[in-house]
Amino acid sequence: MTARPDVDPALLGPVRRVMPVTPKQGAEVLLKAGDHPLLIAGQAGQGRVLVLTTWAQPSTLDDGTFMVAPGWQPFAARLMAWLSE
């Protein structure tokens, strides 16, 4: 991939759980949580694809973790903008 979303992990809180995945050939791991892929970018036909390997559990994530950290909303907006280019 030649262009990718602006990824700034410093703005995101800690990640509690990651689904185990193996990126397809040609995909690019943009972020990792430890040794595990957290955000993967790839192509599908003529479009772009992002795979985020964690999930939000709002009832248990009130401690500043990943998807409730102050940086999550701008980060998610950048991802959506990148996908729609």
DSSP file (Angstrom, degrees, kcal/mol; ACC not computed):
  #  RESIDUE AA STRUCTURE BP1 BP2  ACC     N-H-->O    O-->H-N    N-H-->O    O-->H-N    TCO  KAPPA ALPHA  PHI   PSI    X-CA   Y-CA   Z-CA
    1    1 A M              0   0    0      0, 0.0     3,-0.1     0, 0.0    40,-0.0   0.000 360.0 360.0 360.0 133.5    0.0    0.0    0.0
    2    2 A T        +     0   0    0      1,-0.2     2,-0.4     0, 0.0     0, 0.0   0.823 360.0  38.4 -91.4 -33.6    1.4    3.4   -0.9
    3    3 A A        +     0   0    0     79,-0.0    -1,-0.2     0, 0.0     0, 0.0  -0.930  68.1 169.3-118.0 143.2   -1.0    5.6    1.1
    4    4 A R        -     0   0    0     -2,-0.4     3,-0.1    -3,-0.1    75,-0.0  -0.966  39.5 -82.3-147.1 163.0   -2.3    4.8    4.5
    5    5 A P        -     0   0    0      0, 0.0     2,-0.7     0, 0.0    74,-0.1  -0.296  52.0 -98.8 -66.3 151.7   -4.2    6.5    7.3
    6    6 A D        -     0   0    0     72,-0.1     2,-0.6     2,-0.0    72,-0.1  -0.606  46.3-166.7 -69.6 113.3   -2.3    8.7    9.7
    7    7 A V        +     0   0    0     -2,-0.7    -1,-0.0    23,-0.1    68,-0.0  -0.924  16.6 174.4-112.9 117.6   -1.9    6.3   12.7
    8    8 A D    >   -     0   0    0     -2,-0.6     3,-1.8     1,-0.1     4,-0.3  -0.819   5.9-178.4-122.5  90.0   -0.7    7.8   16.0
    9    9 A P  G >  S+     0   0    0      0, 0.0     3,-1.3     0, 0.0    -1,-0.1   0.701  74.9  75.7 -64.0 -18.1   -0.8    5.1   18.7
   10   10 A A  G 3  S+     0   0    0      1,-0.3    61,-0.1    61,-0.0    -2,-0.0   0.769  92.3  54.6 -64.2 -23.6    0.4    7.5   21.3
   11   11 A L  G <  S+     0   0    0     -3,-1.8    60,-1.0    60,-0.1     2,-0.3   0.569  96.8  81.9 -84.7  -9.2   -3.2    9.0   21.4
   12   12 A L  S <  S-     0   0    0     -3,-1.3    54,-0.1    -4,-0.3    55,-0.1  -0.708  75.1-127.4-102.1 147.9   -4.8    5.6   22.1
   13   13 A G        -     0   0    0     53,-0.5    52,-0.2    -2,-0.3    -1,-0.1  -0.130  48.6 -61.7 -78.4-177.9   -5.2    3.9   25.4
   14   14 A P        -     0   0    0      0, 0.0    52,-2.9     0, 0.0     2,-0.5  -0.302  46.9-126.8 -67.6 150.9   -4.1    0.3   26.1
   15   15 A V        -     0   0    0     50,-0.2     3,-0.1     1,-0.1    50,-0.0  -0.864  19.9-172.3 -99.3 129.3   -5.7   -2.6   24.3
   16   16 A R        +     0   0    0     -2,-0.5     2,-0.4     1,-0.3    -1,-0.1   0.848  67.5  19.0 -91.1 -38.2   -7.2   -5.3   26.5
   17   17 A R        -     0   0    0     38,-0.2     2,-0.4     2,-0.0    38,-0.3  -0.991  57.7-172.0-139.0 143.5   -8.1   -8.0   24.0
   18   18 A V        -     0   0    0     -2,-0.4    36,-0.2    36,-0.1    20,-0.1  -1.000  25.1-126.8-134.2 134.6   -7.0   -8.8   20.4
   19   19 A M        -     0   0    0     34,-3.7     2,-0.4    -2,-0.4    34,-0.0  -0.642  34.9-112.8 -76.5 134.8   -8.5  -11.5   18.1
   20   20 A P        +     0   0    0      0, 0.0     2,-0.3     0, 0.0    -1,-0.1  -0.564  51.4 160.0 -71.9 124.2   -5.8  -13.8   16.7
   21   21 A V        -     0   0    0     -2,-0.4    32,-0.0    16,-0.1    -3,-0.0  -0.951  37.1-141.6-139.6 158.8   -5.4  -13.3   13.0
   22   22 A T        -     0   0    0     -2,-0.3     0, 0.0     0, 0.0     0, 0.0  -0.979  31.3-126.3-120.0 115.1   -2.9  -13.9   10.2
   23   23 A P        -     0   0    0      0, 0.0     3,-0.1     0, 0.0     6,-0.1  -0.277  27.1-111.9 -60.7 143.4   -2.8  -11.0    7.7
   24   24 A K    >   -     0   0    0      1,-0.1     3,-2.1     2,-0.1     2,-0.1  -0.320  45.0 -81.3 -69.0 158.2   -3.2  -12.1    4.1
   25   25 A Q  T 3  S+     0   0    0      1,-0.3    -1,-0.1     3,-0.0     3,-0.1  -0.400 120.7  25.3 -59.4 133.8   -0.3  -11.8    1.7
   26   26 A G  T 3  S+     0   0    0      1,-0.4    -1,-0.3    -3,-0.1     2,-0.1   0.225  94.5 120.2  93.0 -13.6    0.0   -8.2    0.5
   27   27 A A    <   -     0   0    0     -3,-2.1     2,-0.5    15,-0.1    -1,-0.4  -0.458  56.2-137.0 -79.7 158.4   -1.7   -6.7    3.6
   28   28 A E  E     -A   41   0A   0     13,-2.9    13,-2.9    -2,-0.1     2,-0.7  -0.971   4.7-138.2-122.0 126.0    0.1   -4.2    5.8
   29   29 A V  E     +A   40   0A   0     -2,-0.5    11,-0.2    11,-0.2     3,-0.1  -0.736  23.9 176.9 -81.1 115.4    0.1   -4.3    9.6
   30   30 A L  E     +     0   0A   0      9,-2.8     2,-0.3    -2,-0.7    10,-0.2   0.803  65.3  16.8 -90.6 -33.2   -0.3   -0.7   10.7
   31   31 A L  E     -A   39   0A   0      8,-1.5     7,-3.0     2,-0.0     8,-1.7  -0.988  64.2-161.0-139.5 148.5   -0.5   -1.2   14.4
   32   32 A K  E     -A   37   0A   0     -2,-0.3     2,-0.6     5,-0.3     3,-0.1  -0.942  14.5-148.9-125.4 152.2    0.3   -4.0   16.8
   33   33 A A  E >  S-A   36   0A   0      3,-2.9     3,-1.9    -2,-0.3     2,-0.4  -0.943  80.3 -47.8-113.8 102.9   -0.7   -4.8   20.3
   34   34 A G  T 3  S-     0   0    0     -2,-0.6     4,-0.1     1,-0.3    -2,-0.0  -0.598 123.8 -24.3  65.9-124.8    2.3   -6.5   21.7
   35   35 A D  T 3  S+     0   0    0     -2,-0.4    -1,-0.3    -3,-0.1     0, 0.0   0.382 121.2  95.1 -95.5   2.3    3.2   -9.1   19.0
   36   36 A H  E <  S-A   33   0A   0     -3,-1.9    -3,-2.9     1,-0.0     2,-0.1  -0.770  82.0-109.5-102.6 137.7   -0.3   -9.3   17.6
   37   37 A P  E     +A   32   0A   0      0, 0.0    -5,-0.3     0, 0.0     3,-0.1  -0.410  36.2 173.0 -60.1 133.6   -1.7   -7.3   14.6
   38   38 A L  E     +     0   0A   0     -7,-3.0    15,-2.4     1,-0.3     2,-0.4   0.736  69.3  23.0-109.4 -41.7   -4.2   -4.7   15.8
   39   39 A L  E     -AB  31  52A   0     -8,-1.7    -9,-2.8    13,-0.2    -8,-1.5  -0.988  68.7-176.3-133.4 123.7   -4.9   -2.7   12.6
   40   40 A I  E     -AB  29  51A   0     11,-2.3    11,-2.7    -2,-0.4     2,-0.4  -0.964   7.9-158.7-123.4 134.4   -4.4   -4.3    9.2
   41   41 A A  E     +AB  28  50A   0    -13,-2.9   -13,-2.9    -2,-0.4     2,-0.3  -0.894  25.0 144.1-112.6 143.2   -4.8   -2.5    5.8
   42   42 A G  E     - B   0  49A   0      7,-2.4     7,-2.5    -2,-0.4     2,-0.3  -0.909  41.8 -96.1-158.3-174.9   -5.4   -4.2    2.5
   43   43 A Q  E     - B   0  48A   0     -2,-0.3     2,-0.4     5,-0.2     5,-0.2  -0.881  19.7-173.0-114.8 145.9   -7.1   -4.1   -0.9
   44   44 A A  E >   - B   0  47A   0      3,-2.4     3,-2.3    -2,-0.3     2,-0.3  -0.887  70.0 -51.9-137.1 105.6  -10.4   -5.8   -1.9
   45   45 A G  T 3  S-     0   0    0     -2,-0.4     0, 0.0     1,-0.3     0, 0.0  -0.520 122.2 -23.4  62.5-123.4  -11.0   -5.4   -5.6
   46   46 A Q  T 3  S+     0   0    0     -2,-0.3    -1,-0.3    -3,-0.1     2,-0.2   0.333 126.3  83.5 -98.8   6.5  -10.6   -1.7   -6.2
   47   47 A G  E <  S-B   44   0A   0     -3,-2.3    -3,-2.4     1,-0.0     2,-0.3  -0.551  75.6-112.9-108.3 171.8  -11.4   -0.7   -2.6
   48   48 A R  E     -B   43   0A   0     35,-0.4     2,-0.4    -5,-0.2    -5,-0.2  -0.737  25.1-162.1-101.6 151.5   -9.5   -0.4    0.6
   49   49 A V  E     -B   42   0A   0     -7,-2.5    -7,-2.4    -2,-0.3     2,-0.4  -0.997   5.6-167.6-134.9 138.1  -10.1   -2.6    3.7
   50   50 A L  E     -B   41   0A   0     -2,-0.4     2,-0.5    -9,-0.2    -9,-0.2  -0.989   5.2-161.9-121.9 137.5   -9.1   -2.1    7.3
   51   51 A V  E     -B   40   0A   0    -11,-2.7   -11,-2.3    -2,-0.4     2,-0.6  -0.978   1.3-167.5-118.6 119.8   -9.3   -4.9    9.9
   52   52 A L  E     -B   39   0A   0     -2,-0.5   -13,-0.2   -13,-0.2   -14,-0.1  -0.939   7.0-159.5-105.1 120.6   -9.3   -3.9   13.5
   53   53 A T        +     0   0    0    -15,-2.4   -34,-3.7    -2,-0.6     2,-0.3   0.196  66.1  66.3 -94.4  17.6   -8.7   -7.0   15.7
   54   54 A T        -     0   0    0    -16,-0.3     2,-0.3   -36,-0.2   -36,-0.1  -0.786  65.8-149.9-124.9 173.3  -10.1   -5.6   18.9
   55   55 A W        -     0   0    0    -38,-0.3     2,-0.4    -2,-0.3   -38,-0.2  -0.953  17.5-109.6-142.9 161.0  -13.6   -4.7   20.0
   56   56 A A        -     0   0    0     -2,-0.3     3,-0.1    11,-0.1    10,-0.0  -0.737  19.6-176.5 -93.3 139.3  -15.3   -2.3   22.3
   57   57 A Q    >>  -     0   0    0     -2,-0.4     3,-2.5     1,-0.1     4,-1.1  -0.712   9.3-174.4-127.9  79.1  -17.1   -3.4   25.4
   58   58 A P  T 34 S+     0   0    0      0, 0.0     3,-0.3     0, 0.0    -1,-0.1   0.769  77.7  60.5 -52.0 -33.2  -18.5   -0.1   26.7
   59   59 A S  T 34 S+     0   0    0      1,-0.2     3,-0.1    -3,-0.1    -3,-0.0   0.747 117.6  30.4 -68.8 -20.4  -19.9   -1.5   29.9
   60   60 A T  T <4 S+     0   0    0     -3,-2.5     2,-0.6     1,-0.1    -1,-0.2   0.446 103.6  78.9-114.8  -2.5  -16.4   -2.6   31.0
   61   61 A L     <  +     0   0    0     -4,-1.1     3,-0.3    -3,-0.3    -1,-0.1  -0.517  47.4 118.5-109.6  65.6  -14.2    0.0   29.3
   62   62 A D        +     0   0    0     -2,-0.6    -1,-0.2     1,-0.1    -3,-0.0   0.134  56.3  82.6-108.9  19.2  -14.5    3.1   31.6
   63   63 A D  S    S-     0   0    0     -3,-0.2    -1,-0.1     6,-0.0    -2,-0.1   0.126 113.1 -90.3-112.4  20.5  -10.8    3.2   32.5
   64   64 A G  S    S+     0   0    0     -3,-0.3     5,-0.1     1,-0.2    -2,-0.1   0.625  74.1 154.6  84.4  12.8   -9.3    5.0   29.4
   65   65 A T    >>  -     0   0    0    -52,-0.2     3,-2.1     3,-0.1     4,-0.9  -0.134  59.1 -66.5 -72.5 176.4   -8.7    1.9   27.4
   66   66 A F  G >4 S+     0   0    0    -52,-2.9     3,-1.0     1,-0.3   -53,-0.5   0.705 126.7  34.9 -32.2 -67.3   -8.4    1.9   23.6
   67   67 A M  G 34 S+     0   0    0      1,-0.3    -1,-0.3   -12,-0.2   -11,-0.1   0.495 123.7  43.4 -82.5  -0.8  -11.9    2.7   22.3
   68   68 A V  G <4 S+     0   0    0     -3,-2.1    -1,-0.3     4,-0.1    -2,-0.2   0.327  85.9 115.0-117.9   4.8  -12.9    5.1   25.1
   69   69 A A  S X< S-     0   0    0     -3,-1.0     3,-1.9    -4,-0.9     4,-0.5  -0.381  81.9-109.7 -68.1 153.0   -9.5    7.0   25.2
   70   70 A P  T 3  S+     0   0    0      0, 0.0     3,-0.2     0, 0.0   -58,-0.1   0.775 117.7  55.7 -56.6 -27.3   -9.7   10.7   24.1
   71   71 A G  T 3> S+     0   0    0    -60,-1.0     4,-1.9     1,-0.2     5,-0.2   0.575  85.8  84.0 -82.5  -8.6   -7.8    9.8   20.9
   72   72 A W  H <> S+     0   0    0     -3,-1.9     4,-3.1   -61,-0.2     5,-0.3   0.932  86.0  50.7 -63.6 -48.6  -10.3    7.2   19.7
   73   73 A Q  H  > S+     0   0    0     -4,-0.5     4,-2.2    -3,-0.2    -1,-0.2   0.932 114.4  41.9 -61.8 -48.8  -12.8    9.4   18.0
   74   74 A P  H  > S+     0   0    0      0, 0.0     4,-2.1     0, 0.0    -1,-0.2   0.884 115.3  52.8 -64.0 -34.7  -10.4   11.4   15.9
   75   75 A F  H  X S+     0   0    0     -4,-1.9     4,-2.1     2,-0.2    -2,-0.2   0.943 110.1  46.6 -62.7 -48.3   -8.5    8.2   15.1
   76   76 A A  H  X S+     0   0    0     -4,-3.1     4,-2.4     1,-0.2    -1,-0.2   0.873 110.3  53.9 -62.8 -37.7  -11.7    6.4   13.9
   77   77 A A  H  X S+     0   0    0     -4,-2.2     4,-2.3    -5,-0.3    -1,-0.2   0.898 108.1  49.7 -64.1 -40.2  -12.6    9.5   11.8
   78   78 A R  H  X S+     0   0    0     -4,-2.1     4,-2.4     2,-0.2    -2,-0.2   0.898 109.9  51.3 -64.9 -39.4   -9.2    9.3   10.1
   79   79 A L  H  X S+     0   0    0     -4,-2.1     4,-2.3     2,-0.2    -2,-0.2   0.935 111.3  46.7 -62.4 -45.8   -9.7    5.6    9.4
   80   80 A M  H  X S+     0   0    0     -4,-2.4     4,-1.5     1,-0.2    -2,-0.2   0.888 112.1  50.6 -64.7 -39.0  -13.1    6.2    7.8
   81   81 A A  H  X S+     0   0    0     -4,-2.3     4,-0.5     2,-0.2    -1,-0.2   0.915 110.4  49.9 -63.7 -42.6  -11.8    9.2    5.7
   82   82 A W  H >< S+     0   0    0     -4,-2.4     3,-1.0     1,-0.2    -2,-0.2   0.906 109.1  51.9 -63.3 -41.6   -8.9    7.0    4.5
   83   83 A L  H 3< S+     0   0    0     -4,-2.3   -35,-0.4     1,-0.2    -1,-0.2   0.838 109.6  50.0 -63.3 -32.2  -11.3    4.2    3.5
   84   84 A S  H 3<        0   0    0     -4,-1.5    -1,-0.2     1,-0.2    -2,-0.2   0.478 360.0 360.0 -89.5  -1.8  -13.5    6.6    1.5
   85   85 A E    <<        0   0    0     -3,-1.0    -1,-0.2    -4,-0.5    -2,-0.1   0.503 360.0 360.0 -67.7 360.0  -10.7    8.2   -0.5
